[in-house]
């Protein structure tokens, strides 16, 4: 009889890891391997160097041109071209690039939309925010490009079993508090290394009330606390969202066994919690919005794999409706996928953004990591819905980035400064 297991332990055991006690090592079969134009450049070089000729299964490989796409210069164009050629020569059909594939976009948004993520899956990805897939009850984790190379060739990879930490949210959240605030509240409590190499399991009535988009925002930033992954157990909300997308297999939620052992348990109350922001230059430098009130904002950026969903655009437009972007401030909005963009067009959200004076980009990771489409100059301040605000992350090392939810971003766009969105909307 096996010992009671956490969600992470159950998933790894189901993928061939014999000993799932925390700290042990084992070979895990992968359900899908993901790489992008940045991580793929190194991974494909290593794939050749180890003598691999074919990927283990072209139907279980996903490649994205999303970080530097559309290409900003010759070097980025060559990186994307190499990824494109590899997909073609390896007969990989799961390839997305803005401008050539109808449902392109940012990897962590597109894969669930395409029905390629399901509860219980194990997905290594060449991007640190692969933990986003935990929103669907899966074990997604970012790994290095050399690990991606071997997984592409073999369909399995070595893993160290993480300890698990249970994080429970209770109380009643205000209308302006989102999944973004919940993860910022956790990071504020434990710091950016408080969950190093752990699997975070998010639970409680507040989590049950989140929609899928907000769960993605929550799990996406688990890595900002040092975690290996973040997971929300699949429930009716998950299954309903996936039901018309995952059509090739049964959806089987994975839940922790009663009595499973956790390295730690943490309870967080959202009663009375206002929107939160992470001040420069760390996702752990979290304060309530009023503590940063009045900071002048040069740029507002709404997008990225954590908060570029249709939910985020609706939240943004709730604040923007009937208002204009403040003088001296610019608003850049980047839907996370073409599907999100089409939905936003059909709901009139894009019109609201443009009428307010905002600019809308094709789906791309772009400015989030300082690549393109919104780079900051020296001395500039940005409010962004992205997931990192390290020094120089979005451009000049003397620029400053504040992280917040889409309501906060909208309020900053129309006032030109950090302010509680309730003050702008009057609710």
VOPAGU-2260 file (C-alpha; in pm, 1 decimal, decimal comma):
REM VOPAGU-2260
SITE   aa  ch    i         X         Y         Z
SITE  UNK   A    0       0,0       0,0       0,0
SITE  UNK   A    1     141,6     336,7    -103,4
SITE  UNK   A    2     163,5     636,0     125,1
SITE  UNK   A    3     -95,1     912,3      65,5
SITE  UNK   A    4      25,2    1137,4    -215,4
SITE  UNK   A    5      -3,4    1502,4    -310,2
SITE  UNK   A    6    -118,4    1599,0    -659,4
SITE  UNK   A    7     240,6    1642,4    -780,3
SITE  UNK   A    8     341,9    1302,7    -645,2
SITE  UNK   A    9      44,8    1132,1    -807,9
SITE  UNK   A   10     118,4    1286,4   -1146,2
SITE  UNK   A   11     486,0    1192,0   -1138,4
SITE  UNK   A   12     404,2     838,7   -1024,1
SITE  UNK   A   13     161,5     801,5   -1314,2
SITE  UNK   A   14     442,7     903,4   -1548,9
SITE  UNK   A   15     686,5     635,1   -1442,7
SITE  UNK   A   16     866,4     777,8   -1138,7
SITE  UNK   A   17     892,3     483,4    -899,6
SITE  UNK   A   18     994,3     666,7    -583,2
SITE  UNK   A   19     793,3     985,9    -536,8
SITE  UNK   A   20     917,1    1075,4    -191,4
SITE  UNK   A   21    1031,3    1441,3    -192,9
SITE  UNK   A   22    1392,3    1477,1    -301,8
SITE  UNK   A   23    1410,9    1147,3    -490,5
SITE  UNK   A   24    1493,3    1127,7    -860,9
SITE  UNK   A   25    1331,8     939,3   -1143,9
SITE  UNK   A   26    1269,7     929,0   -1517,8
SITE  UNK   A   27     931,1    1074,7   -1607,6
SITE  UNK   A   28     752,3    1019,6   -1935,6
SITE  UNK   A   29     634,1    1343,9   -2089,6
SITE  UNK   A   30     293,3    1410,3   -2240,4
SITE  UNK   A   31     413,6    1710,1   -2437,8
SITE  UNK   A   32     739,4    1900,8   -2485,3
SITE  UNK   A   33     726,5    2273,5   -2556,5
SITE  UNK   A   34     994,3    2511,1   -2683,0
SITE  UNK   A   35     993,2    2861,6   -2825,7
SITE  UNK   A   36    1208,6    3076,3   -3049,8
SITE  UNK   A   37    1440,4    3167,2   -2759,0
SITE  UNK   A   38    1477,7    2836,7   -2572,0
SITE  UNK   A   39    1451,1    2644,1   -2898,0
SITE  UNK   A   40    1764,9    2803,1   -3038,4
SITE  UNK   A   41    1978,8    2631,2   -2775,5
SITE  UNK   A   42    1763,9    2316,7   -2757,4
SITE  UNK   A   43    1788,3    2247,5   -3129,8
SITE  UNK   A   44    2165,0    2297,3   -3123,1
SITE  UNK   A   45    2191,1    2046,2   -2837,6
SITE  UNK   A   46    1951,6    1811,9   -3016,5
SITE  UNK   A   47    2200,0    1799,7   -3304,5
SITE  UNK   A   48    2501,8    1777,2   -3075,5
SITE  UNK   A   49    2376,4    1462,5   -2899,3
SITE  UNK   A   50    2325,1    1295,7   -3237,0
SITE  UNK   A   51    1946,3    1288,6   -3234,2
SITE  UNK   A   52    1785,5    1266,5   -3574,6
SITE  UNK   A   53    1412,0    1252,8   -3507,8
SITE  UNK   A   54    1188,7    1373,4   -3225,0
SITE  UNK   A   55    1032,6    1098,0   -3018,4
SITE  UNK   A   56     680,2    1180,4   -3138,1
SITE  UNK   A   57     601,9    1479,3   -3364,5
SITE  UNK   A   58     245,2    1488,4   -3233,1
SITE  UNK   A   59     370,0    1548,8   -2878,6
SITE  UNK   A   60     598,3    1840,2   -2953,7
SITE  UNK   A   61     480,1    2202,3   -2955,7
SITE  UNK   A   62     689,8    2487,3   -3095,9
SITE  UNK   A   63     615,1    2858,7   -3069,2
SITE  UNK   A   64     753,7    3166,4   -3236,3
SITE  UNK   A   65     620,1    3402,2   -2972,9
SITE  UNK   A   66     902,6    3583,6   -2794,1
SITE  UNK   A   67    1050,9    3775,4   -3088,0
SITE  UNK   A   68     759,0    3733,6   -3325,9
SITE  UNK   A   69     693,2    3925,7   -3539,0
SITE  UNK   A   70    1071,0    3934,7   -3583,2
SITE  UNK   A   71    1224,3    4265,1   -3474,8
SITE  UNK   A   72    1563,0    4227,7   -3645,9
SITE  UNK   A   73    1776,1    3989,2   -3852,1
SITE  UNK   A   74    1896,9    3788,3   -3553,9
SITE  UNK   A   75    1545,3    3721,3   -3425,8
SITE  UNK   A   76    1428,0    3640,7   -3779,3
SITE  UNK   A   77    1701,5    3377,4   -3807,0
SITE  UNK   A   78    1604,7    3225,0   -3470,4
SITE  UNK   A   79    1244,4    3194,2   -3582,0
SITE  UNK   A   80    1347,2    3059,6   -3922,2
SITE  UNK   A   81    1544,8    2779,4   -3757,9
SITE  UNK   A   82    1247,7    2681,8   -3542,7
SITE  UNK   A   83    1021,8    2691,6   -3848,2
SITE  UNK   A   84    1256,9    2466,7   -4048,2
SITE  UNK   A   85    1283,7    2219,1   -3761,4
SITE  UNK   A   86     905,0    2194,0   -3736,8
SITE  UNK   A   87     880,8    2131,3   -4109,9
SITE  UNK   A   88    1158,6    1870,4   -4135,1
SITE  UNK   A   89    1036,0    1687,6   -3824,3
SITE  UNK   A   90     670,4    1689,4   -3938,5
SITE  UNK   A   91     567,6    1877,9   -3624,9
SITE  UNK   A   92     216,6    2009,5   -3679,0
SITE  UNK   A   93     190,4    2188,5   -3345,1
SITE  UNK   A   94     374,3    2499,1   -3460,6
SITE  UNK   A   95     246,6    2853,9   -3410,6
SITE  UNK   A   96     370,3    3182,1   -3547,8
SITE  UNK   A   97     181,4    3510,2   -3563,6
SITE  UNK   A   98      86,9    3595,1   -3919,9
SITE  UNK   A   99      96,4    3239,6   -4052,9
SITE  UNK   A  100    -117,1    3031,1   -3818,0
SITE  UNK   A  101    -473,4    3133,7   -3736,1
SITE  UNK   A  102    -460,7    3054,1   -3366,5
SITE  UNK   A  103    -109,1    3174,7   -3288,5
SITE  UNK   A  104     -12,4    3351,4   -2970,3
SITE  UNK   A  105     175,8    3310,0   -2646,6
SITE  UNK   A  106     255,5    2947,3   -2571,7
SITE  UNK   A  107      96,8    2923,5   -2227,3
SITE  UNK   A  108    -234,5    3056,8   -2355,3
SITE  UNK   A  109    -245,1    2872,6   -2687,1
SITE  UNK   A  110    -170,7    2519,4   -2564,9
SITE  UNK   A  111    -477,3    2500,7   -2337,0
SITE  UNK   A  112    -690,9    2669,1   -2605,7
SITE  UNK   A  113    -580,5    2400,3   -2850,0
SITE  UNK   A  114    -682,6    2121,4   -2614,5
SITE  UNK   A  115    -325,2    2002,3   -2562,5
SITE  UNK   A  116    -328,8    2033,2   -2181,8
SITE  UNK   A  117    -539,5    1811,5   -1957,1
SITE  UNK   A  118    -557,2    1725,2   -1585,8
SITE  UNK   A  119    -278,8    1490,7   -1478,6
SITE  UNK   A  120     -44,1    1577,9   -1766,0
SITE  UNK   A  121     330,3    1621,1   -1720,4
SITE  UNK   A  122     462,6    1897,2   -1947,5
SITE  UNK   A  123     818,7    2028,7   -1945,2
SITE  UNK   A  124     863,2    2354,0   -2135,0
SITE  UNK   A  125    1151,2    2572,1   -2238,3
SITE  UNK   A  126    1009,2    2868,0   -2048,2
SITE  UNK   A  127    1000,1    2930,3   -1674,4
SITE  UNK   A  128     626,7    3007,0   -1675,3
SITE  UNK   A  129     528,0    2661,1   -1798,9
SITE  UNK   A  130     385,7    2624,1   -1447,2
SITE  UNK   A  131      79,9    2805,3   -1590,2
SITE  UNK   A  132     -62,2    2465,2   -1692,0
SITE  UNK   A  133    -120,8    2389,1   -1326,1
SITE  UNK   A  134    -442,8    2587,7   -1368,0
SITE  UNK   A  135    -576,9    2276,4   -1540,0
SITE  UNK   A  136    -462,2    2028,7   -1276,4
SITE  UNK   A  137    -147,5    1944,7   -1474,6
SITE  UNK   A  138     219,6    1943,9   -1374,1
SITE  UNK   A  139     380,4    2203,4   -1598,1
SITE  UNK   A  140     735,4    2305,6   -1528,8
SITE  UNK   A  141    1003,3    2514,4   -1691,9
SITE  UNK   A  142    1330,9    2339,2   -1769,0
SITE  UNK   A  143    1657,9    2427,1   -1939,2
SITE  UNK   A  144    1718,6    2398,8   -2310,4
SITE  UNK   A  145    1947,1    2095,7   -2273,6
SITE  UNK   A  146    1669,0    1912,8   -2089,3
SITE  UNK   A  147    1432,7    2010,6   -2370,1
SITE  UNK   A  148    1676,1    1864,9   -2624,9
SITE  UNK   A  149    1686,9    1526,5   -2451,9
SITE  UNK   A  150    1310,9    1522,8   -2398,0
SITE  UNK   A  151    1257,5    1596,3   -2767,7
SITE  UNK   A  152    1471,5    1296,3   -2852,7
SITE  UNK   A  153    1361,7    1051,3   -2584,2
SITE  UNK   A  154    1016,2    1154,4   -2461,9
SITE  UNK   A  155    1127,8    1139,2   -2101,1
SITE  UNK   A  156    1342,4    1337,6   -1859,7
SITE  UNK   A  157    1496,7    1318,0   -1516,8
SITE  UNK   A  158    1306,3    1495,0   -1241,9
SITE  UNK   A  159    1360,3    1551,0    -873,5
SITE  UNK   A  160    1035,4    1503,4    -686,1
SITE  UNK   A  161     939,3    1834,0    -522,6
SITE  UNK   A  162     801,7    1875,8    -175,0
SITE  UNK   A  163     447,1    2010,7    -177,1
SITE  UNK   A  164     308,4    2319,2      -4,6
SITE  UNK   A  165     -64,6    2373,7      44,9
SITE  UNK   A  166    -183,7    2734,3      12,7
SITE  UNK   A  167    -544,5    2793,7     114,3
SITE  UNK   A  168    -736,3    3114,9      38,8
SITE  UNK   A  169   -1045,7    3203,3     236,4
SITE  UNK   A  170   -1274,6    3502,5     277,1
SITE  UNK   A  171   -1454,1    3728,9      33,3
SITE  UNK   A  172   -1251,8    3918,6    -223,3
SITE  UNK   A  173   -1341,9    4267,8    -332,8
SITE  UNK   A  174   -1457,3    4337,8    -691,4
SITE  UNK   A  175   -1110,6    4474,7    -776,2
SITE  UNK   A  176    -908,0    4179,3    -647,9
SITE  UNK   A  177    -812,1    3914,4    -903,7
SITE  UNK   A  178    -603,6    3600,4    -935,7
SITE  UNK   A  179    -303,0    3828,5    -983,1
SITE  UNK   A  180    -349,6    3971,0    -635,1
SITE  UNK   A  181    -380,6    3625,7    -481,1
SITE  UNK   A  182     -39,8    3516,3    -602,6
SITE  UNK   A  183     114,3    3851,2    -509,7
SITE  UNK   A  184     -28,7    3805,0    -159,7
SITE  UNK   A  185     143,5    3467,2    -134,5
SITE  UNK   A  186     477,0    3598,6    -261,1
SITE  UNK   A  187     449,3    3888,3     -16,6
SITE  UNK   A  188     418,9    3636,6     266,7
SITE  UNK   A  189     700,8    3399,0     172,8
SITE  UNK   A  190     932,8    3594,8     -55,6
SITE  UNK   A  191    1077,6    3509,6    -393,8
SITE  UNK   A  192    1258,2    3202,6    -257,1
SITE  UNK   A  193     992,9    3088,0     -12,0
SITE  UNK   A  194     879,7    2794,9    -224,8
SITE  UNK   A  195    1207,0    2698,2    -390,8
SITE  UNK   A  196    1163,3    2374,3    -589,8
SITE  UNK   A  197     825,9    2308,4    -427,3
SITE  UNK   A  198     493,2    2221,5    -583,4
SITE  UNK   A  199     234,0    2472,0    -467,1
SITE  UNK   A  200    -121,5    2339,6    -437,5
SITE  UNK   A  201    -372,3    2624,4    -431,3
SITE  UNK   A  202    -703,9    2548,4    -263,8
SITE  UNK   A  203    -996,3    2690,6     -71,0
SITE  UNK   A  204   -1329,0    2859,3    -146,0
SITE  UNK   A  205   -1164,4    3163,7    -304,0
SITE  UNK   A  206    -981,7    2942,3    -552,3
SITE  UNK   A  207   -1302,7    2753,6    -625,8
SITE  UNK   A  208   -1458,4    3086,2    -726,7
SITE  UNK   A  209   -1186,8    3180,8    -976,7
SITE  UNK   A  210   -1247,0    3136,1   -1346,4
SITE  UNK   A  211    -985,9    2957,0   -1557,6
SITE  UNK   A  212    -815,1    3277,5   -1671,3
SITE  UNK   A  213    -756,3    3387,5   -1313,0
SITE  UNK   A  214    -631,3    3043,1   -1215,7
SITE  UNK   A  215    -378,5    3070,9   -1498,6
SITE  UNK   A  216    -258,9    3404,8   -1358,2
SITE  UNK   A  217    -226,4    3245,8   -1014,6
SITE  UNK   A  218     -27,9    2941,7   -1128,0
SITE  UNK   A  219     179,5    3140,5   -1376,1
SITE  UNK   A  220     360,6    3330,5   -1101,3
SITE  UNK   A  221     427,0    3030,9    -876,6
SITE  UNK   A  222     779,2    3033,5   -1015,1
SITE  UNK   A  223     823,7    3389,3    -883,1
SITE  UNK   A  224     822,5    3232,6    -536,5
SITE  UNK   A  225    1081,5    2981,7    -656,9
SITE  UNK   A  226     830,5    2698,8    -705,3
SITE  UNK   A  227     874,7    2412,0    -948,4
SITE  UNK   A  228     506,6    2427,3   -1030,4
SITE  UNK   A  229     173,6    2557,5    -904,5
SITE  UNK   A  230    -141,8    2348,6    -927,2
SITE  UNK   A  231    -515,0    2395,2    -882,7
SITE  UNK   A  232    -697,8    2062,6    -863,5
SITE  UNK   A  233    -927,0    2020,1   -1163,4
SITE  UNK   A  234   -1294,2    2073,8   -1078,4
SITE  UNK   A  235   -1618,5    2138,2   -1265,9
SITE  UNK   A  236   -1492,3    2480,2   -1377,0
SITE  UNK   A  237   -1183,8    2318,6   -1528,0
SITE  UNK   A  238   -1370,1    2034,2   -1692,3
SITE  UNK   A  239   -1633,5    2260,3   -1841,4
SITE  UNK   A  240   -1367,4    2488,0   -1991,5
SITE  UNK   A  241   -1178,0    2192,4   -2138,7
SITE  UNK   A  242   -1478,2    1985,6   -2249,1
SITE  UNK   A  243   -1497,2    2121,7   -2604,3
SITE  UNK   A  244   -1119,3    2146,3   -2643,8
SITE  UNK   A  245    -978,7    1812,2   -2526,0
SITE  UNK   A  246   -1160,9    1565,5   -2749,1
SITE  UNK   A  247    -907,1    1285,1   -2788,9
SITE  UNK   A  248    -909,6    1149,8   -2432,2
SITE  UNK   A  249   -1108,9    1137,9   -2113,8
SITE  UNK   A  250   -1065,9    1415,9   -1859,4
SITE  UNK   A  251    -961,7    1262,1   -1530,0
SITE  UNK   A  252    -898,7    1504,7   -1241,5
SITE  UNK   A  253    -617,2    1429,8   -1000,3
SITE  UNK   A  254    -669,1    1515,4    -633,9
SITE  UNK   A  255    -447,2    1483,7    -331,7
SITE  UNK   A  256    -503,3    1178,2    -115,2
SITE  UNK   A  257    -644,0    1236,0     233,0
SITE  UNK   A  258    -351,1    1242,8     469,7
SITE  UNK   A  259     -96,1    1345,9     205,2
SITE  UNK   A  260     211,5    1503,0     362,8
SITE  UNK   A  261     290,2    1868,3     294,5
SITE  UNK   A  262     611,0    2048,1     379,5
SITE  UNK   A  263     403,9    2346,7     487,2
SITE  UNK   A  264      48,5    2479,7     492,9
SITE  UNK   A  265     -37,8    2845,9     464,9
SITE  UNK   A  266    -375,8    3016,0     502,5
SITE  UNK   A  267    -438,2    3353,9     339,3
SITE  UNK   A  268    -750,0    3560,4     405,4
SITE  UNK   A  269    -868,9    3796,3     132,2
SITE  UNK   A  270   -1119,1    3974,3     357,4
SITE  UNK   A  271   -1056,0    4345,3     317,4
SITE  UNK   A  272    -766,8    4290,5      77,1
SITE  UNK   A  273    -728,2    4576,1    -172,7
SITE  UNK   A  274    -551,7    4537,8    -507,2
SITE  UNK   A  275    -179,5    4476,4    -462,3
SITE  UNK   A  276     121,6    4589,1    -662,8
SITE  UNK   A  277     477,8    4462,3    -672,8
SITE  UNK   A  278     711,4    4759,6    -664,7
SITE  UNK   A  279    1053,4    4765,5    -832,3
SITE  UNK   A  280    1257,2    4564,8    -857,4
SITE  UNK   A  281    1117,4    4233,2    -733,3
SITE  UNK   A  282     788,9    4041,4    -751,7
SITE  UNK   A  283     829,6    4005,5    -376,3
SITE  UNK   A  284     827,7    4379,4    -308,5
SITE  UNK   A  285     449,0    4380,1    -266,2
SITE  UNK   A  286     240,3    4658,6    -115,2
SITE  UNK   A  287    -125,0    4758,0    -111,7
SITE  UNK   A  288    -218,4    4993,0    -393,8
SITE  UNK   A  289    -259,0    5292,2    -162,7
SITE  UNK   A  290     104,7    5261,9     -55,3
SITE  UNK   A  291     212,6    5332,7    -413,8
SITE  UNK   A  292     -58,9    5585,1    -487,6
SITE  UNK   A  293      47,1    5890,2    -688,5
SITE  UNK   A  294     349,8    5736,9    -862,9
SITE  UNK   A  295     361,7    5886,0   -1215,0
SITE  UNK   A  296     328,7    5627,9   -1492,3
SITE  UNK   A  297     481,2    5667,0   -1839,4
SITE  UNK   A  298     361,5    5336,0   -1982,9
SITE  UNK   A  299      87,0    5087,4   -1907,8
SITE  UNK   A  300     124,6    4739,4   -2056,0
SITE  UNK   A  301    -157,1    4483,9   -2045,5
SITE  UNK   A  302     -63,9    4144,1   -2182,9
SITE  UNK   A  303     177,7    3850,3   -2137,1
SITE  UNK   A  304     124,3    3486,0   -2041,4
SITE  UNK   A  305       0,5    3576,0   -1694,4
SITE  UNK   A  306    -258,3    3843,1   -1773,9
SITE  UNK   A  307    -337,1    3881,4   -2141,9
SITE  UNK   A  308    -661,7    3682,3   -2137,8
SITE  UNK   A  309   -1012,4    3789,2   -2231,8
SITE  UNK   A  310   -1083,9    3829,9   -1859,4
SITE  UNK   A  311    -799,0    4078,4   -1830,0
SITE  UNK   A  312    -914,7    4276,3   -2133,9
SITE  UNK   A  313   -1267,4    4290,9   -1993,3
SITE  UNK   A  314   -1131,1    4416,3   -1661,7
SITE  UNK   A  315    -919,4    4676,1   -1838,7
SITE  UNK   A  316   -1211,3    4800,5   -2045,1
SITE  UNK   A  317   -1436,4    4826,8   -1742,2
SITE  UNK   A  318   -1205,5    5106,7   -1630,5
SITE  UNK   A  319   -1134,4    5250,2   -1977,4
SITE  UNK   A  320   -1497,6    5274,8   -2094,4
SITE  UNK   A  321   -1586,2    5637,1   -2164,1
SITE  UNK   A  322   -1240,5    5758,8   -2060,8
SITE  UNK   A  323    -915,3    5845,0   -2234,7
SITE  UNK   A  324    -552,3    5763,0   -2170,5
SITE  UNK   A  325    -393,6    6043,1   -1970,2
SITE  UNK   A  326    -158,6    6288,0   -2138,2
SITE  UNK   A  327     202,6    6185,7   -2093,1
SITE  UNK   A  328     107,6    5818,4   -2052,7
SITE  UNK   A  329      87,5    5549,9   -2320,2
SITE  UNK   A  330    -117,5    5228,9   -2313,3
SITE  UNK   A  331      -6,2    4913,1   -2496,0
SITE  UNK   A  332    -240,6    4614,4   -2500,2
SITE  UNK   A  333    -126,9    4271,5   -2620,0
SITE  UNK   A  334    -391,8    3995,9   -2630,2
SITE  UNK   A  335    -225,7    3666,5   -2543,1
SITE  UNK   A  336    -360,0    3482,6   -2846,5
SITE  UNK   A  337    -543,2    3530,4   -3172,9
SITE  UNK   A  338    -846,8    3366,6   -3013,7
SITE  UNK   A  339    -841,8    3625,2   -2736,1
SITE  UNK   A  340    -800,1    3899,2   -2996,4
SITE  UNK   A  341   -1097,8    3775,2   -3198,2
SITE  UNK   A  342   -1313,2    3752,2   -2887,0
SITE  UNK   A  343   -1209,0    4101,2   -2781,5
SITE  UNK   A  344   -1299,9    4231,2   -3127,8
SITE  UNK   A  345   -1642,0    4066,7   -3114,6
SITE  UNK   A  346   -1714,3    4214,3   -2769,9
SITE  UNK   A  347   -1607,8    4563,0   -2871,4
SITE  UNK   A  348   -1314,4    4565,5   -2629,4
SITE  UNK   A  349   -1058,6    4653,3   -2894,9
SITE  UNK   A  350   -1271,7    4949,0   -3000,9
SITE  UNK   A  351   -1285,2    5066,7   -2639,0
SITE  UNK   A  352    -907,4    5044,5   -2609,0
SITE  UNK   A  353    -841,3    5226,3   -2936,4
SITE  UNK   A  354   -1101,7    5495,1   -2867,8
SITE  UNK   A  355    -931,7    5558,3   -2532,9
SITE  UNK   A  356    -603,8    5617,1   -2716,9
SITE  UNK   A  357    -442,6    5280,0   -2650,3
SITE  UNK   A  358    -236,0    5077,7   -2898,5
SITE  UNK   A  359    -307,7    4710,0   -2968,5
SITE  UNK   A  360     -37,9    4464,0   -3075,3
SITE  UNK   A  361     -40,1    4120,0   -3232,4
SITE  UNK   A  362       2,2    3845,9   -2969,8
SITE  UNK   A  363     366,2    3834,7   -2859,6
SITE  UNK   A  364     581,6    3805,6   -2547,2
SITE  UNK   A  365     750,8    4121,9   -2670,8
SITE  UNK   A  366     802,6    4385,2   -2405,8
SITE  UNK   A  367     755,1    4153,6   -2107,1
SITE  UNK   A  368    1113,8    4030,8   -2127,0
SITE  UNK   A  369    1260,1    4341,3   -2287,2
SITE  UNK   A  370    1243,5    4203,2   -2639,7
SITE  UNK   A  371    1040,3    4454,8   -2839,8
SITE  UNK   A  372     698,8    4623,7   -2869,6
SITE  UNK   A  373     716,9    4843,6   -2560,7
SITE  UNK   A  374    1074,6    4887,6   -2436,5
SITE  UNK   A  375    1126,6    5146,2   -2161,3
SITE  UNK   A  376    1372,8    5435,2   -2172,6
SITE  UNK   A  377    1589,3    5543,4   -1883,1
SITE  UNK   A  378    1392,2    5691,2   -1595,5
SITE  UNK   A  379    1055,2    5571,7   -1725,2
SITE  UNK   A  380     797,8    5401,2   -1504,3
SITE  UNK   A  381     562,1    5127,6   -1622,6
SITE  UNK   A  382     261,0    4958,8   -1470,6
SITE  UNK   A  383     225,2    4615,7   -1625,0
SITE  UNK   A  384      24,7    4298,7   -1585,9
SITE  UNK   A  385     333,3    4089,4   -1659,2
SITE  UNK   A  386     507,9    3865,0   -1408,7
SITE  UNK   A  387     855,9    4009,8   -1350,6
SITE  UNK   A  388     983,9    4354,0   -1266,6
SITE  UNK   A  389    1357,4    4297,2   -1225,1
SITE  UNK   A  390    1590,5    4586,0   -1296,0
SITE  UNK   A  391    1615,5    4626,1   -1673,6
SITE  UNK   A  392    1351,0    4359,8   -1735,8
SITE  UNK   A  393    1152,8    4574,6   -1980,6
SITE  UNK   A  394    1430,8    4790,8   -2114,8
SITE  UNK   A  395    1670,3    5045,9   -1970,0
SITE  UNK   A  396    1828,2    4943,3   -1636,2
SITE  UNK   A  397    1719,1    5277,1   -1493,0
SITE  UNK   A  398    1352,6    5220,3   -1575,1
SITE  UNK   A  399    1103,8    5096,5   -1313,4
SITE  UNK   A  400     825,1    4838,7   -1340,3
SITE  UNK   A  401     525,8    4791,7   -1111,1
SITE  UNK   A  402     323,7    4470,2   -1140,7
SITE  UNK   A  403     -51,5    4477,1   -1092,1
SITE  UNK   A  404    -383,1    4346,7   -1215,9
SITE  UNK   A  405    -570,5    4474,2   -1521,1
SITE  UNK   A  406    -799,7    4698,6   -1316,2
SITE  UNK   A  407    -495,4    4869,3   -1165,5
SITE  UNK   A  408    -341,8    4899,8   -1511,7
SITE  UNK   A  409    -657,0    5060,2   -1648,3
SITE  UNK   A  410    -673,3    5309,4   -1362,9
SITE  UNK   A  411    -308,9    5404,3   -1418,8
SITE  UNK   A  412    -371,1    5450,5   -1790,3
SITE  UNK   A  413    -652,7    5704,0   -1747,0
SITE  UNK   A  414    -505,1    5894,0   -1452,3
SITE  UNK   A  415    -136,8    5876,9   -1541,6
SITE  UNK   A  416     -48,6    5748,9   -1195,8
SITE  UNK   A  417     -93,7    5455,8    -965,0
SITE  UNK   A  418    -435,0    5473,0    -802,1
SITE  UNK   A  419    -700,4    5239,0    -665,9
SITE  UNK   A  420    -932,9    5148,9    -955,2
SITE  UNK   A  421   -1232,3    5197,4    -724,5
SITE  UNK   A  422   -1151,7    5569,8    -717,2
SITE  UNK   A  423   -1168,8    5588,9   -1096,4
SITE  UNK   A  424   -1481,5    5383,5   -1154,1
SITE  UNK   A  425   -1654,4    5511,2    -841,8
SITE  UNK   A  426   -1758,1    5175,0    -705,5
